[in-house]
Amino acid sequence: MVVLATKLYVEGDARERALDSLRSLVDNEVGDLAVEFDLGVRHDEFPSVTIEGEDATVARNVLREEFGEIVPDLEAGETYVGTLESWDESGFVLDAGQGDGVRIPTDELGLGPGSAEQIRDRYGLVQHVPLQFVYGGADGSADDDAVPSRLADAERDRLYDWSRGNGRLNVNCATRAEVRATLNRAGHAQDYVTVERLGLLEQSVVCTESTDPPGLLASVGEYLPAELRCVVP
């Protein structure tokens, strides 16, 4: 079984649509392999994929590479994926399936000056977006001498690249297909290059050079019952 590092936190019809979308995504990745799979959702909203068949090991590795994996235990110095659950003056808290979460102190974000809230605004980070981190082993208490966790270098590079591009509109609580359909229906088919999937329900609209991300947000915000955040180059 592989527990995917993305969350399914919507309810009702939206949950069923998200599950259908995830089933299609998994099938796209492993459908050509000699396997059968079954989807489930854990109590903490992380989806699990049970895989059986001749190519099961290969299929699990493919899903780990594509989505990241939630594992039962974290080892200091290793890189994992967690979802952005909360933030405060001390930093970010990522949910990596470890109960209280993994705290990334503001100084260990490595994304320039400012508070954790300012950094979140600067890079358009919506809640639940998956982020890579290096686990340090510290629990965040004042008497903990362990090394603090930090954002992974690859994650920092990715976010810096966002700030150097044409601009983005990041969205949560919607599948990639739903975001694309909304943009097109609102008359913005020519205003974006693509919609990148960050997680199952977290997407990043890559704007064209002539598109103003805040203007795009104002135009489509009423159609998307979601958190929307801009990355302005």
Backbone bond lengths (Angstrom), bond angles and torsions (degrees), N, CA, C in turn:
res aa  C-N    CA-C-N  psi(-1)  N-CA   C-N-CA  omega(-1)  CA-C   N-CA-C  phi
1 M - - - 1.460 - - 1.529 109.79 -
2 V 1.336 116.13 139.91 1.457 122.08 175.60 1.525 107.99 -117.77
3 V 1.332 117.36 126.83 1.454 122.07 174.76 1.521 107.18 -96.11
4 L 1.320 117.05 116.20 1.455 121.98 -172.82 1.525 111.23 -79.00
5 A 1.325 115.84 142.23 1.464 121.77 -177.69 1.526 110.86 -86.52
6 T 1.318 115.73 59.55 1.451 123.65 174.30 1.521 106.14 -152.14
7 K 1.317 117.83 151.95 1.455 119.43 -172.30 1.520 113.12 -111.39
8 L 1.337 114.08 152.54 1.463 122.42 177.69 1.530 106.90 -118.38
9 Y 1.339 116.13 86.28 1.457 121.22 -169.04 1.522 113.57 -110.25
10 V 1.336 118.02 9.34 1.460 120.81 177.41 1.526 108.96 -96.59
11 E 1.321 115.52 165.40 1.465 120.64 -176.54 1.527 110.93 -126.13
12 G 1.338 115.53 171.00 1.456 121.77 174.31 1.522 113.13 66.31
13 D 1.349 115.71 -141.60 1.452 120.86 -178.98 1.521 111.78 -61.44
14 A 1.328 116.63 -34.42 1.462 119.96 179.56 1.530 111.06 -63.26
15 R 1.312 116.07 -34.32 1.467 119.78 178.45 1.527 110.77 -67.70
16 E 1.324 115.92 -41.89 1.464 119.38 178.98 1.532 110.91 -64.75
17 R 1.325 116.80 -40.10 1.458 119.95 177.68 1.523 111.17 -65.16
18 A 1.328 115.79 -39.29 1.461 119.48 178.76 1.524 111.24 -66.25
19 L 1.334 117.01 -39.89 1.465 120.15 177.12 1.529 111.18 -64.48
20 D 1.316 116.39 -40.32 1.469 119.78 176.96 1.518 110.50 -62.47
21 S 1.338 115.97 -41.15 1.456 120.26 178.92 1.519 110.85 -64.12
22 L 1.326 116.74 -43.66 1.463 120.18 179.15 1.524 110.62 -64.09
23 R 1.308 117.04 -41.06 1.467 120.37 178.61 1.537 110.20 -59.75
24 S 1.314 116.24 -41.13 1.468 119.91 178.39 1.528 111.11 -66.84
25 L 1.335 116.93 -40.55 1.461 120.69 179.59 1.524 110.94 -63.02
26 V 1.331 115.99 -45.01 1.465 119.83 179.47 1.522 109.75 -64.07
27 D 1.326 116.46 -42.44 1.464 119.88 179.85 1.526 111.48 -63.14
28 N 1.340 116.57 -36.67 1.459 119.92 177.21 1.520 111.60 -62.31
29 E 1.325 116.27 -34.47 1.461 120.72 -176.76 1.528 112.64 -81.19
30 V 1.327 118.05 -37.34 1.470 120.08 -171.57 1.527 112.55 -121.60
31 G 1.328 117.37 2.41 1.464 120.24 -173.93 1.510 114.52 -62.66
32 D 1.336 117.18 -25.29 1.464 120.19 180.00 1.524 112.68 -87.16
33 L 1.325 116.44 -2.82 1.462 120.87 179.47 1.525 109.97 -93.25
34 A 1.319 115.88 161.39 1.465 121.88 -179.62 1.529 109.34 -83.21
35 V 1.338 115.63 73.03 1.463 120.86 -178.72 1.521 110.17 -144.52
36 E 1.322 115.25 160.87 1.450 123.66 166.53 1.518 106.99 -123.60
37 F 1.351 116.72 143.44 1.469 118.60 -177.98 1.519 110.85 -133.37
38 D 1.319 114.24 157.25 1.458 121.54 178.78 1.524 107.96 -135.61
39 L 1.333 116.72 134.50 1.456 121.75 -179.29 1.518 111.28 -96.22
40 G 1.317 115.46 143.50 1.448 122.09 172.10 1.514 108.67 -141.70
41 V 1.335 117.59 172.09 1.455 121.71 177.96 1.525 107.76 -132.62
42 R 1.311 117.31 124.50 1.462 121.69 -179.54 1.533 110.68 -72.34
43 H 1.329 115.39 169.63 1.462 120.68 179.39 1.525 112.04 -62.37
44 D 1.350 117.57 -24.51 1.459 120.80 -179.66 1.528 112.17 -94.63
45 E 1.330 117.23 12.75 1.463 125.08 172.53 1.527 114.18 79.11
46 F 1.322 118.22 7.07 1.453 120.61 172.80 1.529 109.27 -83.78
47 P 1.325 118.66 128.93 1.466 120.98 178.83 1.532 110.95 -72.99
48 S 1.318 115.72 146.42 1.463 121.25 175.52 1.527 108.60 -120.38
49 V 1.323 115.40 144.62 1.455 121.49 178.92 1.521 108.65 -122.73
50 T 1.314 116.22 114.30 1.458 121.55 176.06 1.520 108.34 -93.58
51 I 1.326 116.12 125.42 1.465 121.34 -172.91 1.523 109.90 -123.06
52 E 1.319 115.86 134.31 1.459 121.77 175.46 1.522 109.28 -133.20
53 G 1.333 116.30 150.75 1.457 120.25 177.35 1.509 112.51 133.12
54 E 1.303 114.51 175.12 1.461 122.02 -175.00 1.530 112.56 -59.56
55 D 1.328 117.05 -36.65 1.469 121.45 -177.33 1.527 112.06 -102.71
56 A 1.322 117.42 26.85 1.468 120.56 -174.45 1.524 112.08 -59.88
57 T 1.331 118.14 -42.27 1.462 120.63 -178.34 1.515 111.21 -63.60
58 V 1.322 116.10 -43.41 1.463 120.80 178.01 1.529 110.13 -62.52
59 A 1.323 116.71 -44.31 1.458 121.17 -178.42 1.529 111.29 -62.29
60 R 1.323 117.05 -42.14 1.475 119.90 178.56 1.526 110.29 -61.43
61 N 1.319 116.43 -42.57 1.461 119.90 -179.89 1.522 111.70 -64.83
62 V 1.324 116.90 -37.28 1.464 121.14 177.74 1.526 110.38 -62.50
63 L 1.327 117.14 -44.75 1.463 120.47 -179.48 1.526 111.28 -68.24
64 R 1.321 117.47 -37.59 1.468 120.06 176.22 1.524 110.85 -60.46
65 E 1.321 115.87 -41.97 1.459 120.62 -179.50 1.523 111.19 -67.83
66 E 1.309 117.29 -38.95 1.456 121.30 -175.52 1.517 113.20 -77.52
67 F 1.338 118.01 -41.29 1.459 121.65 -172.56 1.530 113.93 -110.85
68 G 1.325 117.66 -17.34 1.454 119.20 -166.30 1.514 109.45 79.86
69 E 1.318 116.62 162.16 1.466 120.25 -175.41 1.521 111.04 -130.72
70 I 1.315 115.73 139.61 1.459 122.57 170.82 1.525 107.54 -89.55
71 V 1.330 116.60 121.40 1.462 121.36 -175.44 1.529 109.74 -112.89
72 P 1.336 117.43 157.78 1.467 119.33 -176.42 1.527 114.32 -70.63
73 D 1.335 117.37 -28.91 1.462 120.52 -177.54 1.518 109.88 -134.80
74 L 1.343 115.52 143.88 1.459 121.77 178.77 1.524 109.52 -108.44
75 E 1.327 116.21 139.04 1.458 121.87 178.12 1.520 109.60 -111.69
76 A 1.333 116.35 136.05 1.455 121.48 -178.93 1.527 110.33 -58.55
77 G 1.331 115.38 135.81 1.448 121.05 177.93 1.512 114.96 90.40
78 E 1.346 117.96 -9.33 1.457 121.66 -179.22 1.539 110.42 -95.42
79 T 1.326 115.53 155.24 1.464 121.94 -177.81 1.524 110.60 -98.16
80 Y 1.334 115.91 134.22 1.462 122.19 -179.01 1.527 108.69 -136.14
81 V 1.324 115.45 179.12 1.464 121.87 175.55 1.522 108.46 -122.45
82 G 1.327 115.96 134.32 1.457 121.63 174.07 1.514 109.25 -134.94
83 T 1.314 117.53 163.32 1.458 121.11 179.39 1.527 109.97 -101.43
84 L 1.325 116.40 142.25 1.459 121.54 -177.82 1.529 109.35 -71.48
85 E 1.324 116.04 109.54 1.461 120.34 -176.15 1.520 113.02 -100.45
86 S 1.323 117.47 -38.55 1.464 119.32 -178.50 1.524 109.85 -156.85
87 W 1.312 116.55 171.77 1.453 122.69 -178.84 1.523 107.27 -155.88
88 D 1.319 115.80 151.60 1.459 121.64 177.48 1.520 107.42 -155.14
89 E 1.316 117.54 -169.74 1.464 120.55 -176.99 1.522 112.36 -64.57
90 S 1.345 117.47 -16.26 1.462 120.55 -178.62 1.521 113.39 -91.01
91 G 1.343 118.30 -17.09 1.459 119.72 -179.08 1.519 112.76 144.88
92 F 1.321 115.71 -158.41 1.461 123.99 178.77 1.524 109.83 -99.98
93 V 1.331 116.53 152.53 1.451 122.57 169.08 1.524 107.63 -120.78
94 L 1.338 115.94 121.55 1.457 121.85 179.98 1.518 109.70 -104.90
95 D 1.322 116.24 139.66 1.464 121.23 174.91 1.525 107.96 -92.44
96 A 1.322 115.28 110.86 1.463 121.07 177.14 1.515 110.51 -116.45
97 G 1.349 115.63 26.43 1.454 120.57 179.26 1.509 114.05 78.74
98 Q 1.345 116.74 19.00 1.462 120.67 -174.81 1.526 113.24 -111.86
99 G 1.286 117.82 33.21 1.459 120.44 175.68 1.513 112.39 78.91
100 D 1.341 116.67 -98.76 1.463 121.20 -174.78 1.516 113.36 -75.00
101 G 1.294 118.81 -8.71 1.449 121.16 177.59 1.512 113.03 95.45
102 V 1.303 115.57 167.64 1.462 123.40 179.37 1.519 107.70 -107.33
103 R 1.329 116.33 121.08 1.463 120.74 -178.49 1.523 110.32 -88.81
104 I 1.328 115.67 130.60 1.456 122.31 173.34 1.529 106.55 -109.57
105 P 1.335 118.52 105.93 1.468 119.53 179.89 1.528 111.34 -59.64
106 T 1.321 116.98 151.49 1.458 121.61 -178.48 1.520 111.42 -53.35
107 D 1.323 117.40 -41.02 1.468 121.08 -178.85 1.521 112.45 -66.18
108 E 1.333 117.47 -19.37 1.466 121.30 -178.14 1.525 112.34 -98.83
109 L 1.330 117.60 3.05 1.460 119.39 176.20 1.529 110.50 -71.93
110 G 1.333 115.93 -34.85 1.459 119.97 176.19 1.519 113.49 66.69
111 L 1.338 117.18 31.92 1.461 121.15 -175.91 1.520 112.34 -120.57
112 G 1.323 116.77 28.65 1.445 120.72 177.07 1.517 112.79 95.79
113 P 1.329 116.17 -177.96 1.472 120.60 -175.40 1.514 112.58 -73.83
114 G 1.305 115.09 164.62 1.457 121.33 175.80 1.510 112.45 114.94
115 S 1.324 114.73 170.20 1.458 121.06 176.93 1.516 109.96 -76.08
116 A 1.325 116.39 169.41 1.462 120.58 177.86 1.532 110.78 -60.39
117 E 1.332 117.56 -37.89 1.462 121.34 178.43 1.529 110.82 -65.59
118 Q 1.330 117.04 -41.56 1.460 120.62 179.06 1.531 111.09 -65.72
119 I 1.314 116.12 -39.69 1.461 120.38 178.48 1.525 110.04 -66.16
120 R 1.320 117.27 -40.92 1.470 121.14 177.95 1.525 109.95 -60.82
121 D 1.338 116.89 -42.07 1.460 120.78 178.33 1.527 111.18 -66.11
122 R 1.324 116.50 -41.67 1.466 120.77 -175.17 1.526 111.14 -62.69
123 Y 1.325 116.35 -37.96 1.463 120.52 -176.35 1.524 113.01 -102.79
124 G 1.337 116.30 9.46 1.460 119.91 173.76 1.511 114.70 60.90
125 L 1.319 117.17 38.53 1.461 120.48 -174.31 1.531 110.64 -83.85
126 V 1.326 115.79 112.70 1.460 120.91 177.16 1.532 109.79 -84.44
127 Q 1.319 115.48 155.50 1.459 119.64 178.28 1.532 110.35 -60.21
128 H 1.317 115.22 143.63 1.467 125.68 177.96 1.526 113.96 79.82
129 V 1.334 118.50 -0.93 1.460 118.59 179.41 1.532 109.21 -64.61
130 P 1.334 118.60 134.22 1.467 120.87 178.31 1.532 111.01 -71.20
131 L 1.339 116.08 136.49 1.460 122.55 179.59 1.525 109.16 -135.25
132 Q 1.328 115.88 138.71 1.465 120.45 176.15 1.524 110.02 -81.56
133 F 1.316 116.24 140.13 1.462 120.35 177.93 1.523 110.23 -142.78
134 V 1.314 115.12 157.90 1.465 121.92 173.54 1.521 107.07 -103.09
135 Y 1.319 116.37 119.64 1.463 120.80 -176.93 1.524 110.67 -75.30
136 G 1.328 115.37 129.85 1.454 119.49 -178.44 1.513 113.83 -99.38
137 G 1.331 117.54 -24.96 1.452 120.87 -179.10 1.511 113.89 103.20
138 A 1.341 117.52 -13.07 1.464 120.23 -179.92 1.523 110.39 -76.38
139 D 1.332 115.51 146.57 1.463 118.96 178.72 1.521 112.56 -99.92
140 G 1.330 116.45 1.51 1.459 119.80 176.91 1.511 114.42 90.91
141 S 1.322 119.42 -4.32 1.463 121.40 -179.78 1.525 110.10 -79.11
142 A 1.332 115.97 158.38 1.459 121.16 -175.46 1.525 112.84 -65.19
143 D 1.324 117.25 -27.85 1.467 120.23 -176.84 1.524 112.50 -98.57
144 D 1.330 117.46 12.87 1.460 121.09 -179.86 1.528 108.80 -88.97
145 D 1.349 116.86 118.29 1.455 121.77 -177.96 1.514 112.93 -91.69
146 A 1.325 118.96 0.42 1.455 121.70 -178.38 1.536 110.46 -70.60
147 V 1.304 115.65 161.41 1.461 121.46 178.69 1.536 109.00 -68.53
148 P 1.320 119.18 134.42 1.471 119.85 178.69 1.518 111.19 -70.72
149 S 1.297 116.07 154.66 1.463 120.99 174.16 1.526 108.72 -72.17
150 R 1.343 115.75 158.27 1.465 120.56 -179.15 1.517 109.56 -145.20
151 L 1.323 116.65 160.69 1.453 119.62 171.82 1.527 108.89 -65.83
152 A 1.328 116.93 142.23 1.460 121.34 179.27 1.524 109.96 -68.90
153 D 1.328 116.17 150.78 1.464 120.54 -179.96 1.526 111.04 -57.29
154 A 1.335 117.08 -41.33 1.461 120.25 -179.82 1.524 111.08 -62.54
155 E 1.341 117.54 -35.32 1.467 120.98 178.40 1.523 110.37 -69.12
156 R 1.327 116.81 -43.75 1.458 119.88 177.71 1.526 110.53 -59.68
157 D 1.327 116.83 -43.65 1.468 120.64 179.87 1.522 110.80 -61.70
158 R 1.329 116.56 -41.78 1.460 120.15 -179.91 1.522 110.79 -61.31
159 L 1.329 116.87 -45.50 1.456 120.03 -177.51 1.528 111.56 -69.70
160 Y 1.316 116.96 -37.33 1.470 119.26 174.84 1.521 110.58 -61.52
161 D 1.325 117.10 -38.67 1.466 120.61 177.78 1.527 110.95 -62.03
162 W 1.338 116.46 -36.97 1.458 118.72 176.47 1.521 111.43 -56.77
163 S 1.338 116.43 -42.50 1.469 120.81 -175.22 1.524 112.22 -73.53
164 R 1.325 117.59 -13.69 1.464 121.00 -179.78 1.535 112.17 -99.13
165 G 1.318 116.78 -5.86 1.455 120.23 -176.05 1.519 112.78 -86.87
166 N 1.327 116.45 -157.57 1.460 121.87 -177.87 1.520 113.19 -81.57
167 G 1.305 117.73 -10.03 1.455 121.77 -176.21 1.515 111.00 114.96
168 R 1.300 116.63 155.01 1.460 122.46 -176.96 1.520 110.66 -142.71
169 L 1.324 113.73 158.66 1.459 121.92 169.18 1.517 106.57 -124.64
170 N 1.323 116.81 113.54 1.461 121.72 -178.36 1.527 110.36 -97.51
171 V 1.328 115.55 141.99 1.459 122.79 -170.52 1.519 109.57 -135.84
172 N 1.323 117.56 142.43 1.464 119.59 167.96 1.525 110.03 -122.36
173 C 1.316 116.40 173.83 1.465 124.05 178.84 1.530 113.20 67.79
174 A 1.337 117.67 24.30 1.470 119.94 179.35 1.516 109.50 -150.97
175 T 1.327 116.44 144.62 1.457 120.31 175.95 1.527 109.38 -77.43
176 R 1.327 115.57 166.13 1.463 120.88 179.43 1.533 110.34 -60.12
177 A 1.323 116.88 -42.92 1.461 120.27 179.92 1.525 111.45 -62.93
178 E 1.331 117.55 -39.25 1.463 120.80 179.93 1.522 111.02 -66.36
179 V 1.329 117.54 -39.56 1.466 120.41 179.15 1.522 110.50 -66.71
180 R 1.320 116.64 -44.48 1.466 119.33 179.67 1.523 110.84 -62.66
181 A 1.317 117.13 -43.03 1.463 120.32 -179.92 1.527 110.84 -62.71
182 T 1.327 117.32 -39.64 1.461 121.42 179.57 1.523 111.26 -65.13
183 L 1.330 116.83 -45.00 1.459 120.56 178.87 1.523 111.08 -59.91
184 N 1.313 115.95 -45.31 1.459 119.85 -178.48 1.528 111.80 -67.26
185 R 1.328 115.71 -40.57 1.464 120.10 -179.61 1.533 111.28 -66.34
186 A 1.344 116.18 -31.11 1.461 120.29 -179.54 1.523 112.48 -85.22
187 G 1.335 117.08 4.74 1.451 120.59 175.90 1.509 115.31 84.56
188 H 1.337 116.98 25.52 1.468 120.40 -176.75 1.531 112.75 -115.08
189 A 1.309 116.81 27.74 1.464 120.06 -178.28 1.518 112.37 -61.12
190 Q 1.340 117.41 -28.58 1.460 120.89 -178.51 1.526 112.55 -94.11
191 D 1.325 117.55 2.47 1.468 120.47 -173.28 1.523 114.17 -102.01
192 Y 1.320 116.57 2.88 1.462 118.48 178.13 1.520 109.98 -140.31
193 V 1.330 114.52 153.04 1.458 121.54 -179.54 1.519 110.41 -85.33
194 T 1.325 115.36 -48.13 1.456 121.09 -180.00 1.523 108.51 -162.28
195 V 1.318 115.99 169.93 1.460 122.17 171.60 1.524 106.81 -114.32
196 E 1.323 116.34 111.69 1.458 121.03 179.55 1.527 109.74 -84.89
197 R 1.313 115.79 135.52 1.460 120.13 175.97 1.517 109.13 -85.82
198 L 1.337 116.29 117.02 1.463 121.60 177.47 1.530 110.30 -90.74
199 G 1.305 115.89 -39.74 1.457 124.20 175.78 1.512 107.06 -148.66
200 L 1.304 117.74 -173.51 1.457 119.67 179.08 1.521 111.57 -59.63
201 L 1.334 117.97 -42.97 1.459 123.34 -175.88 1.521 112.94 -117.71
202 E 1.331 117.07 17.06 1.458 121.76 179.49 1.530 107.95 -125.89
203 Q 1.328 115.84 122.86 1.460 120.77 -173.89 1.528 109.07 -128.57
204 S 1.343 114.73 157.64 1.455 120.96 177.17 1.521 109.12 -128.85
205 V 1.325 115.77 114.69 1.461 121.79 178.60 1.523 108.21 -84.28
206 V 1.326 116.82 115.47 1.461 121.39 179.41 1.518 108.18 -87.62
207 C 1.322 116.13 114.35 1.461 120.96 -174.14 1.530 111.49 -79.23
208 T 1.316 115.83 157.78 1.459 120.65 170.87 1.527 108.75 -75.79
209 E 1.327 116.03 168.36 1.466 120.90 -176.82 1.518 112.02 -60.91
210 S 1.320 117.24 -31.32 1.465 121.33 -176.11 1.530 113.72 -91.32
211 T 1.320 117.67 -0.30 1.466 120.95 -176.34 1.523 110.94 -92.40
212 D 1.327 115.82 135.10 1.457 122.49 177.06 1.530 108.32 -94.09
213 P 1.353 118.77 111.21 1.466 119.74 -176.56 1.528 114.69 -55.17
214 P 1.358 119.98 -45.50 1.470 118.12 177.29 1.530 113.16 -60.92
215 G 1.340 116.23 -35.18 1.454 118.91 177.33 1.517 111.97 -66.66
216 L 1.329 115.76 -38.50 1.465 120.29 177.02 1.522 110.33 -64.29
217 L 1.324 116.11 -41.30 1.469 120.75 178.18 1.530 110.14 -59.50
218 A 1.332 116.02 -46.84 1.463 119.43 -178.57 1.523 111.54 -62.45
219 S 1.332 116.59 -33.09 1.452 120.40 -176.56 1.527 113.28 -76.10
220 V 1.341 117.23 -38.92 1.469 119.67 -174.02 1.522 112.98 -102.62
221 G 1.329 117.32 -6.99 1.462 120.17 -175.16 1.510 114.25 -56.61
222 E 1.335 116.40 -37.36 1.471 119.29 -177.94 1.520 112.25 -69.99
223 Y 1.329 117.13 -18.10 1.465 120.84 -178.17 1.525 112.77 -94.05
224 L 1.318 116.65 -12.72 1.474 120.06 -176.75 1.529 109.82 -119.48
225 P 1.321 118.39 106.55 1.470 121.17 176.64 1.531 109.94 -76.00
226 A 1.341 114.90 71.59 1.465 120.35 -170.40 1.521 109.19 -147.88
227 E 1.314 116.05 169.83 1.461 120.49 169.27 1.519 107.76 -82.78
228 L 1.329 116.95 127.96 1.450 122.43 -178.73 1.532 108.17 -121.64
229 R 1.326 115.69 131.97 1.471 120.10 179.02 1.513 109.82 -139.26
230 C 1.321 115.68 141.40 1.458 121.11 -176.76 1.533 111.26 -98.89
231 V 1.324 114.91 149.60 1.455 122.75 165.55 1.523 105.49 -114.60
232 V 1.336 116.30 113.26 1.455 121.23 -177.32 1.524 108.41 -106.73
233 P 1.342 118.47 119.53 1.464 120.20 -177.58 1.534 111.76 -68.93
